[in-house]
Amino acid sequence: MEDNRIIECIERAHYILSNLMAVKPGEEVLIAIDPQTDMRMANAMAAAALMCGAEYNVSMMPIRGKDKATIFPNPGAGNGGL
């Protein structure tokens, strides 16, 4: 992502937070990232949170390998179709 595209990123981030997630003034937004996250997008999300009047927190979590990934069970397999 080129640095001059940050404005486009902020516009998209603002659309996500204000229209899709309906963030309101005074709310808190958690931006969860990992070490491979492009910080420009994290910063764009933070700027968008401020534009919505919300507070934000950027939290970095470690990268989980496939062996530590959350695996959701197939709801119809082997449990009576529940």
RABEL-V52850 format. One record per backbone hydrogen bond with DSSP energy under -1.0 kcal/mol. CO is the residue of the C=O (numbers start at 0). NH is the residue of the N-H. E is the energy in kcal/mol with one decimal. If there is no record, write none. Layout:
# RABEL-V52850
co/nh/e
CO/NH/E
CO/NH/E
This chain:
# RABEL-V52850
co/nh/e
1/4/-2.0
2/5/-1.5
4/8/-2.1
5/9/-2.6
6/10/-2.3
7/11/-2.4
8/12/-2.9
9/13/-2.7
10/14/-2.0
11/15/-2.5
12/16/-2.7
13/17/-3.0
14/18/-2.1
14/19/-1.5
15/20/-2.1
16/22/-2.9
23/26/-2.0
26/54/-2.7
28/56/-2.1
30/58/-2.5
32/60/-2.8
33/36/-2.3
37/40/-1.3
37/41/-1.3
38/42/-2.9
39/43/-1.9
40/44/-2.3
41/45/-2.1
42/46/-2.6
43/47/-2.4
44/48/-2.2
45/49/-2.0
46/50/-2.2
47/51/-1.5
48/53/-2.7
49/52/-1.5
52/25/-2.8
54/28/-2.4
56/30/-3.2
58/32/-2.8
64/67/-1.6
73/76/-1.7
